[in-house]
């Protein structure tokens, strides 16, 4: 049985205020995965910050921010093996295959997004908690985009948007369907995975408004991109456009809340098998 360490930011709340695994109280999918691994006899310890270093056979770098601060990456290197140590930067400019510039010849609709994951809300939350504790902001200057903005063409995007480093412009390419629009979600841990195509009546597809979902294969080019981006565990959001896979978002700390909870939980045993496969490689 392995000793597992989950490395979180000092001001993250991976676990609810009760502070115990094996009790509901976390917004993260990894919480459910760790519960399953505990049931199998593994031990799990959640680490807040970098001030202590418990003995562990394997760790998971689970700092819920777009760019993991360098001190956490260096801390993670001190463990025998750490998942996602290569996935420290998931900014849109690094991961998205749909980002375009003002001089691109794209003729279709576009969408303006934050370069930060989840509209920058996690950075704002961590900054607020840090200020309350009398500490410097870990992500100074991180702004929050209120919502995505869709434009009919590149020409409709205000010129100032292209000057801002905190924003990106992407091709807006949901997969059209007779009853709505599609997007694909690939969950993985080690060699185990689950990939589904979600159909929504909304052109901006989110998990909670799905009207149906179907299993789909993972394109080889996406597997290659996963290796390049350094992901051992996480979730990729992508679409198929003109016969190729286009990655839209890569998440190293996927959540498990709302209407998706039961859907995600159904794959926990499979993903736990993948985690145990990684354990066998390093112990």
C-alpha positions in Angstrom: 0.0 0.0 0.0 1.3 3.5 -0.9 1.6 6.7 1.0 0.0 9.4 -1.2 0.6 13.2 -0.7 -1.8 15.8 -2.3 0.1 19.1 -2.6 -2.3 22.1 -2.5 -1.8 25.9 -2.3 -1.6 27.2 1.2 -4.9 29.0 0.7 -6.7 26.3 -1.3 -9.6 24.4 0.4 -9.2 20.9 -1.1 -11.2 19.6 1.9 -14.1 21.2 3.6 -13.8 22.8 7.0 -14.2 19.4 8.7 -10.8 18.5 7.4 -11.4 14.8 6.8 -11.3 12.6 3.8 -14.0 10.0 3.5 -16.6 12.8 4.2 -18.2 14.8 1.5 -16.9 18.3 1.4 -14.7 19.1 -1.6 -15.3 20.6 -5.0 -12.5 18.5 -6.6 -12.7 15.3 -8.6 -9.4 14.2 -7.0 -11.1 14.1 -3.6 -13.4 11.4 -4.8 -10.5 9.5 -6.4 -8.5 9.7 -3.1 -11.6 8.3 -1.2 -11.6 5.3 -3.5 -7.8 4.8 -3.0 -8.3 5.0 0.7 -10.9 2.3 0.5 -8.3 0.1 -1.2 -5.9 0.6 1.7 -3.7 3.4 0.6 -3.0 6.3 2.9 -3.6 9.9 1.9 -2.3 13.2 3.3 -3.3 16.6 2.0 -0.5 19.2 2.3 -1.4 22.9 2.5 1.7 24.9 1.4 5.3 24.0 1.4 6.4 24.3 5.1 6.3 20.6 5.9 7.4 17.5 3.9 5.8 14.2 5.1 7.1 10.9 3.9 5.3 9.8 0.8 5.8 7.3 -2.0 3.9 9.3 -4.6 2.5 12.9 -4.7 0.0 14.9 -6.8 0.7 18.5 -7.5 -2.8 19.9 -7.1 -2.4 23.7 -6.9 -5.7 25.2 -8.2 -4.2 28.1 -10.2 -3.5 28.5 -13.9 0.2 28.8 -13.3 1.6 26.9 -10.3 4.1 29.1 -8.4 7.7 28.0 -8.8 8.2 27.3 -5.1 5.5 24.6 -5.3 7.0 23.0 -8.4 10.4 22.9 -6.6 8.8 21.5 -3.5 7.0 18.8 -5.5 10.4 17.7 -7.0 11.5 16.6 -3.5 9.1 13.6 -3.7 10.1 10.3 -5.3 7.5 10.8 -8.0 4.9 13.6 -8.4 2.0 13.6 -10.8 1.5 16.7 -13.0 4.8 18.3 -12.2 5.2 19.0 -15.8 1.7 20.6 -16.1 2.5 23.8 -14.1 1.2 26.2 -16.8 -2.3 25.7 -18.2 -2.9 29.2 -19.6 -4.9 29.4 -22.8 -1.9 30.7 -24.7 0.0 27.5 -23.8 -2.6 24.9 -24.2 -5.4 26.0 -26.6 -5.2 25.0 -30.2 -7.9 27.6 -31.2 -6.1 30.9 -30.2 -5.7 33.3 -33.1 -4.3 36.8 -33.7 -5.8 39.9 -35.2 -4.2 39.2 -38.6 -5.4 35.7 -38.9 -7.5 34.9 -42.0 -10.2 33.1 -39.9 -13.7 34.0 -41.3 -15.9 32.5 -38.7 -17.1 33.6 -35.2 -14.7 34.1 -32.4 -14.8 34.1 -28.6 -12.9 36.3 -26.2 -11.6 34.4 -23.1 -9.4 35.0 -20.1 -5.9 33.6 -20.5 -6.4 32.3 -17.0 -8.3 29.1 -16.3 -11.9 29.4 -15.1 -12.1 33.2 -15.9 -9.4 33.9 -13.3 -11.7 33.2 -10.4 -9.3 30.9 -8.6 -6.5 33.5 -8.6 -8.8 36.1 -7.3 -10.0 33.7 -4.5 -6.4 32.9 -3.5 -5.4 36.6 -3.5 -8.4 37.4 -1.2 -7.6 34.7 1.3 -4.0 35.7 1.3 -4.9 39.3 2.0 -7.2 38.3 4.9 -4.3 36.4 6.4 -2.1 39.4 6.2 0.1 37.9 3.4 1.1 39.2 0.0 -1.1 38.3 -2.9 0.3 35.1 -4.6 -1.1 36.3 -8.0 -0.8 40.1 -8.1 -2.6 41.8 -10.9 -4.8 38.8 -11.7 -8.1 40.1 -13.1 -11.4 38.3 -13.5 -13.3 38.2 -16.8 -17.0 38.4 -16.1 -18.0 36.1 -18.9 -17.0 34.9 -22.3 -17.8 37.2 -25.2 -18.7 35.8 -28.7 -18.3 38.0 -31.8 -19.5 37.2 -35.3 -16.0 37.8 -36.8 -12.5 39.0 -35.9 -13.3 42.4 -37.3 -15.9 42.8 -34.5 -13.3 42.3 -31.7 -12.2 45.6 -30.2 -8.6 46.4 -31.0 -7.8 46.9 -27.4 -8.5 43.2 -26.7 -5.4 42.2 -28.7 -3.2 44.4 -26.6 -4.2 42.7 -23.4 -2.0 39.9 -22.1 -4.8 38.7 -19.8 -7.2 37.9 -22.7 -7.1 35.6 -25.7 -9.2 35.4 -28.9 -10.1 31.9 -30.1 -12.0 30.5 -33.1 -15.5 29.6 -31.9 -15.9 26.1 -33.2 -18.5 24.0 -31.3 -19.5 20.8 -33.1 -23.0 21.4 -34.7 -25.7 18.8 -34.1 -29.4 18.7 -35.2 -30.4 19.1 -31.5 -27.7 21.5 -30.4 -23.9 21.7 -30.2 -21.2 19.3 -29.1 -17.9 19.3 -27.1 -15.7 16.5 -25.9 -14.3 15.9 -22.4 -11.4 13.5 -21.8 -10.8 12.5 -18.2 -7.6 10.5 -17.5 -5.3 9.2 -14.8 -2.3 7.3 -15.9 -3.4 4.7 -18.5 -7.1 4.8 -17.5 -9.4 7.2 -19.2 -13.0 8.2 -20.1 -13.9 10.3 -23.1 -17.4 11.5 -23.9 -19.1 13.8 -26.3 -21.6 16.1 -24.6 -24.5 17.7 -26.6 -26.1 20.9 -25.3 -28.8 23.2 -26.7 -26.4 26.1 -26.0 -23.6 26.9 -28.4 -21.2 27.3 -25.5 -21.2 23.8 -24.2 -20.9 23.2 -20.4 -21.3 20.0 -18.6 -24.4 21.1 -16.5 -26.6 21.8 -19.6 -25.9 18.5 -21.3 -29.0 16.8 -22.9 -27.1 13.7 -23.9 -23.6 12.2 -23.9 -21.9 9.5 -25.9 -18.6 7.7 -25.5 -16.0 8.7 -28.2 -12.4 7.6 -28.9 -9.4 9.8 -27.9 -7.6 11.1 -31.0 -3.9 10.2 -31.3 -2.9 13.8 -31.7 -4.5 14.6 -28.4 -2.6 11.8 -26.6 0.6 13.3 -28.1 -0.4 16.7 -26.8 -1.1 15.3 -23.3 2.5 14.0 -23.2 3.9 17.3 -24.5 2.0 19.3 -21.8 3.1 17.0 -19.0 -0.3 15.7 -17.8 -0.5 12.5 -15.7 -4.0 13.3 -14.4 -6.7 15.8 -15.5 -9.3 16.7 -18.0 -9.1 18.0 -21.6 -11.9 19.8 -23.3 -11.8 19.6 -27.1 -13.8 19.5 -30.3 -13.3 17.9 -33.7 -13.0 20.6 -36.4 -12.4 19.8 -40.0 -11.3 16.3 -39.2 -8.8 17.2 -36.4 -8.9 17.5 -32.7 -8.6 21.0 -31.3 -7.8 21.3 -27.6 -9.7 24.2 -25.9 -8.9 23.8 -22.3 -6.7 21.6 -20.1 -7.5 21.3 -16.4 -5.1 19.8 -13.8 -7.5 20.3 -10.9 -10.9 19.2 -12.4 -14.0 19.7 -10.3 -16.8 17.4 -9.3 -19.8 19.6 -8.6 -23.3 20.3 -9.8 -25.1 18.0 -12.3 -21.8 16.4 -13.3 -21.1 14.9 -9.9 -22.8 11.5 -10.5 -21.4 11.3 -14.0 -17.8 11.9 -12.9 -18.1 9.6 -9.8 -19.1 6.7 -12.0 -15.6 6.6 -13.4 -13.7 6.9 -10.1 -12.9 3.2 -9.8 -11.5 3.2 -13.3 -9.3 6.3 -12.6 -8.2 4.8 -9.3 -7.0 1.8 -11.3 -4.9 4.2 -13.4 -3.5 5.8 -10.2 -2.5 2.4 -8.9 -0.8 1.7 -12.2 1.3 4.8 -11.6 2.1 3.6 -8.1 3.3 0.3 -9.4 5.7 2.1 -11.7 7.5 4.0 -9.0 7.3 1.7 -5.9 
